Amino acid sequence: MRIVFMGTPDFAVPVLKAAADTGAEIIGVYTQPDRPVGRKQILTPSPVKVYALEQGFPVFQPERIKRKAEVEALEALQPDLILVAAYGQILSQRILDIPPHGCINMHASLLPKFRGAAPIQRAIVAGETVTGITAMQMDAGMDTGAMIRKVEVEITPEDTAETLHDKLAEAAGSLTTCVLKMLEAGEILPLVPQNDDEATYAPMLRREDGLIDWNRSAKEILDQIRGFYPWPGTYTFWNGQKLSIVEAEGTQKTSDSVCPGKVHVEQNCMYIETADAMIRVLRLQLQGKKCMEAKAFLLGNHPDQQILGA
C-alpha cells in the first residue's frame, strides 16, 4: 500500500513508525515548515521531519497544502491512503478525494468529544477519567468524519498533559497498525457516523487559559494545573508578579472563613484556599526565577496570609 503521511509533533511519530512497520510504502511525509524555537529563535525541524529523514522518507513542507500547485504535486504521488496525525493544516475536499482509501486521521480523543486542536489538555481540564484515540475517516468538517475504531486510555489522578500525551501516542501507534492490517486484508472498514449532539470542543490553547480563578473548586484548579502542564502552564499573581503553580495536590484542609486565593504557611508547607478546600503547592516559579519546591520558595519569600491573584 502506498501511503502519504501527514503529521508534525512528537505525538505523530509513533503513527508514522507503525505505518512503516506494517510494510507499507511511505511515498511521502508532509509536515509543517521548520519554525524558529526558543529565545534565540533557532530554525528547528518538526519531530516528524527528523524521524522521516532518519528513515529516508521523502519530506514535503508546504506552507499551505491547499494551494493548487501543492495539491497537484500530491495528486502526482498517487497514494492509496493519506494517513494523518496532528498535521496542523486543514485538508481541502480535493485532497480528501485523492486516495482510493480516503484520508484517515488518528485523533487524540473519544470522538465526538473534544474535537479540535487540544483534546489531550482539554480532557484533563474537564475532569475526564477516560479518553482515547479515534481512527476517523476524514471529511471536510473539523474532526466530524465517520469513526472507524476507538481505543480507550485511562486518565489517572497523577496524569499531566505530558504523561497523557505519551500514553495516547503509544495507543495511536497500536491503533494505526490495527487499521492498516484491516485494509491490507481487504476488509471493509466500519464507518460509524458521529452524533453531533454529543460533540464537545477542544480549542487551541492560549497563554491566558492558564490564569487560575481561585473561586473555583480545588478539583477544578488541580485539573487545570495538570492539564496545562507543561504548556501553557497555570499561574496567578503575587505582589504584582506572575507566580506559576507548577505542581500541587489536594488536601482535606479547610478554613473557617473561606477566602479564595489566601495563602497559609504551616510547617514549611504552602497551602492556598479555593472555593471549597485548600490545595498544597509542591512546585512553583516566580517570574524571572527558576522553578523550585515550595519549601525552597518559602525560605526567601513570605506569602503567608496574603491573597493571590492581583
C-alpha positions in Angstrom: 0.0 0.0 0.0 1.3 3.4 -1.0 0.8 5.8 1.9 1.3 9.6 2.3 1.7 10.5 5.9 0.9 13.9 7.3 1.9 14.9 10.9 4.1 17.3 12.8 4.7 16.9 16.6 6.0 14.1 18.8 2.5 12.6 19.0 2.6 11.8 15.3 5.9 9.9 15.2 4.6 6.6 16.6 1.8 6.7 14.0 4.3 7.1 11.2 6.5 4.4 12.6 3.6 2.0 13.0 2.6 2.6 9.4 6.2 1.9 8.2 6.4 -1.2 10.3 3.4 -2.8 8.6 5.4 -2.9 5.4 3.5 -0.1 3.7 5.4 2.0 1.3 5.8 5.5 2.7 5.9 7.6 -0.5 5.9 11.0 1.2 5.8 12.6 4.6 4.1 16.0 4.9 4.9 18.1 7.9 4.9 21.8 8.9 7.8 24.0 7.7 10.7 24.4 10.1 9.9 27.0 12.8 12.0 29.3 15.0 12.2 27.9 18.5 13.5 29.3 21.8 14.9 32.7 22.8 17.5 32.5 20.0 14.7 31.6 17.5 16.7 28.8 16.0 15.0 27.3 12.9 14.0 23.8 14.0 12.5 20.9 12.1 9.5 19.1 13.4 9.9 15.7 15.2 8.1 14.1 12.3 10.6 15.6 9.8 13.6 14.4 12.0 12.3 10.8 12.1 11.3 10.8 8.4 14.8 11.9 7.3 16.4 9.3 9.5 14.3 6.6 7.8 15.0 8.0 4.3 11.3 9.0 3.6 10.7 11.9 1.2 9.7 15.0 3.1 7.4 17.8 2.0 6.8 21.0 3.9 4.3 23.2 2.1 3.4 26.4 3.9 -0.2 25.9 2.7 -1.1 22.5 1.4 -4.4 23.7 -0.2 -2.6 25.7 -2.8 -3.1 24.5 -6.4 0.5 23.6 -7.0 0.8 21.6 -3.8 -2.4 19.7 -4.5 -1.2 18.8 -7.9 2.1 17.6 -6.5 0.2 15.4 -4.0 -2.0 14.0 -6.8 1.1 13.1 -8.7 2.3 10.8 -5.9 -0.9 8.6 -6.4 -1.2 7.5 -2.8 -3.6 4.7 -1.9 -4.2 6.3 1.5 -3.4 9.5 3.3 -2.7 8.9 7.0 -2.9 11.9 9.3 -1.9 12.6 12.9 -1.8 16.2 14.3 -0.6 17.7 11.0 -1.7 21.2 11.7 -3.3 22.1 8.4 -6.9 21.6 7.1 -7.2 19.4 4.0 -9.4 20.6 1.2 -12.1 18.3 -0.3 -9.9 17.9 -3.4 -7.2 16.4 -1.2 -9.6 14.2 0.6 -10.8 12.8 -2.7 -7.2 11.9 -3.9 -6.6 8.4 -2.4 -8.9 5.4 -3.1 -8.9 4.6 0.7 -9.5 8.2 1.6 -7.8 10.1 4.4 -7.7 8.5 7.9 -6.9 10.6 11.0 -5.8 9.4 14.4 -7.5 11.9 16.7 -6.5 12.1 20.4 -10.0 11.8 22.0 -13.0 9.6 22.0 -15.0 11.4 19.4 -17.3 13.2 19.2 -15.9 14.5 22.5 -13.1 17.1 22.2 -13.0 17.8 18.6 -10.3 20.4 17.8 -6.7 21.3 18.4 -6.1 20.5 22.1 -8.0 17.3 23.0 -5.4 16.0 25.4 -5.2 19.1 27.6 -8.9 19.9 27.5 -9.9 16.3 28.6 -7.8 16.6 31.8 -9.1 20.2 32.5 -12.7 19.0 32.0 -12.2 16.4 34.7 -12.4 13.3 32.5 -11.2 10.0 33.8 -11.1 8.2 30.4 -10.0 9.4 26.9 -8.5 7.7 24.0 -7.8 7.6 20.3 -10.3 7.6 17.5 -9.4 6.4 14.0 -11.6 8.5 11.7 -12.4 8.8 8.0 -11.8 12.4 7.3 -14.4 14.7 5.8 -14.5 18.5 5.2 -15.5 19.2 8.8 -13.4 19.7 11.9 -13.0 16.2 13.3 -16.5 15.3 12.1 -15.8 12.3 10.0 -17.2 8.7 10.4 -15.4 6.7 13.1 -13.6 3.5 12.2 -12.4 2.3 15.6 -11.6 3.6 19.1 -9.3 2.6 21.9 -9.7 3.9 25.4 -6.9 5.3 27.6 -7.3 5.9 31.4 -6.6 9.4 32.8 -5.2 8.8 36.3 -5.2 11.4 39.0 -1.4 11.8 38.5 -1.5 12.3 34.8 -0.5 15.6 33.3 -0.9 16.6 29.7 2.7 15.5 29.2 2.2 11.9 30.6 -1.2 11.5 28.9 0.3 12.6 25.6 2.8 9.8 25.8 0.2 7.2 26.6 -2.1 8.4 23.8 0.8 8.5 21.3 1.6 4.8 22.0 -2.1 3.9 21.7 -2.3 5.8 18.4 0.5 3.7 17.0 -1.2 0.5 18.0 -4.5 1.6 16.5 -2.7 2.5 13.3 -1.3 -1.0 13.0 -4.8 -2.4 13.5 -6.5 -0.3 10.9 -3.8 -0.8 8.3 -3.9 -4.5 8.7 -7.6 -4.4 8.1 -7.1 -2.5 4.9 -4.3 -4.9 3.8 -6.6 -7.8 4.4 -9.2 -6.3 2.1 -11.7 -5.7 4.9 -14.3 -3.0 4.6 -13.7 -0.5 7.3 -16.6 0.0 9.7 -17.8 3.7 9.4 -19.9 4.8 12.3 -21.3 8.4 12.0 -20.7 10.7 14.9 -23.5 12.1 16.9 -23.1 15.8 16.6 -25.4 16.4 19.6 -22.8 14.8 21.8 -19.9 16.8 20.4 -17.7 18.9 22.6 -14.8 21.1 21.5 -11.1 21.5 22.4 -10.0 24.9 21.1 -6.3 25.8 20.6 -4.5 26.7 23.8 -3.7 30.3 24.7 -1.4 31.5 27.4 -4.2 33.2 29.2 -6.0 29.9 29.6 -3.6 29.2 32.5 -4.8 32.0 34.7 -6.2 30.5 37.9 -9.5 31.6 39.3 -9.3 30.8 43.0 -13.1 31.0 43.3 -13.3 27.6 41.6 -13.2 24.3 43.4 -10.0 22.6 44.4 -10.5 19.8 42.0 -11.1 22.1 39.1 -7.9 24.0 39.8 -5.9 20.9 40.2 -7.2 19.6 36.9 -6.3 22.9 35.3 -2.7 22.6 36.7 -2.3 19.0 35.5 -4.0 19.7 32.1 -1.9 22.7 31.2 1.5 21.2 32.2 3.9 21.8 30.7 2.2 24.4 28.4 0.7 27.0 28.7 1.2 26.4 32.4 -1.0 27.8 35.2 -0.4 31.0 37.1 -1.6 33.6 39.5 -0.2 36.9 40.7 1.6 37.8 43.9 2.7 41.3 44.7 2.2 42.2 41.1 4.5 39.4 39.8 3.4 36.4 37.9 3.6 33.2 40.0 3.4 29.9 38.2 1.9 27.0 40.1 3.7 24.0 38.5 2.6 21.2 40.7 0.0 20.9 43.6 -2.1 18.3 45.4 -5.4 18.1 47.1 -5.8 18.2 50.9 -8.6 17.9 53.5 -7.7 21.2 54.9 -10.4 23.9 55.0 -10.6 27.4 56.5 -13.2 28.8 59.0 -13.7 31.8 56.8 -13.4 31.0 53.1 -11.1 33.4 51.3 -10.2 32.1 47.8 -6.6 32.8 46.9 -5.4 33.2 50.5 -2.1 31.7 51.4 -1.5 29.7 54.6 2.1 28.6 55.5 2.3 25.8 58.0 5.4 23.7 58.9 7.2 24.8 55.7 4.2 23.9 53.6 2.3 26.3 51.4 -1.5 26.0 51.1 -3.9 28.1 49.1 -7.6 28.4 49.7 -10.0 27.7 46.9 -13.8 27.8 46.9 -14.2 24.6 48.9 -10.8 23.4 50.2 -7.1 24.1 50.3 -4.6 22.8 47.8 -1.0 22.3 48.8 1.6 23.7 46.4 4.5 21.4 45.7 6.4 23.3 43.0 6.2 26.9 41.8 8.1 29.5 39.8 8.2 33.3 40.5 8.5 35.5 37.4 12.2 35.7 36.4 13.2 32.9 38.7 13.8 29.2 38.4 11.2 26.6 39.2 11.6 25.4 42.8 9.9 23.3 45.5 7.6 25.2 47.7 9.8 24.7 50.8 12.7 26.4 49.0 10.5 29.2 47.8 9.3 29.9 51.4 12.9 30.3 52.6 13.2 33.6 50.7 9.6 34.7 50.4 6.8 35.3 52.9 3.3 35.0 51.3 1.6 33.8 54.5 -2.0 35.3 54.9 -1.6 37.2 51.6 -4.2 36.8 48.8 -3.1 35.8 45.4 -4.5 37.0 42.1 -3.5 40.7 42.0 
